[in-house]
Amino acid sequence: MIDGKQAADLVLVRVAEGLFETWFEHDDGRLLAIVTNGARAMVMVLDEPGDAGEHAIDPTATGQQSGYVLSTDSTTPTTTLTPSRWNKP
């Protein structure tokens, strides 16, 4: 098991390597996905694989974010993206 700082550090390392999608699995089977394009991130929690999941949202966002493609080759409504601390300068 890793703590929050270790998880954030892992995401930062993966982003630096060009890997913009990171998944974590809890011992109870719940999944946490973080997908980022650097400027914004989608944070999603699933109870199990295949679950529709719950998303953190930005209610002030509008339009579509097309700066990255999910592993499912889909785009993401901007409201499901939150500002990211992994923003590239």
Beta strands, then each sheet from edge to edge (+ up, - down):
strand 1: 21-25
strand 2: 31-36
strand 3: 40-46
strand 4: 54-55
strand 5: 64-65
strand 6: 76-77
strand 7: 81-83
sheet 1: 1+ 2- 3+ 4-
sheet 2: 1+ 2- 3+ 7-
sheet 3: 5+ 6-
end
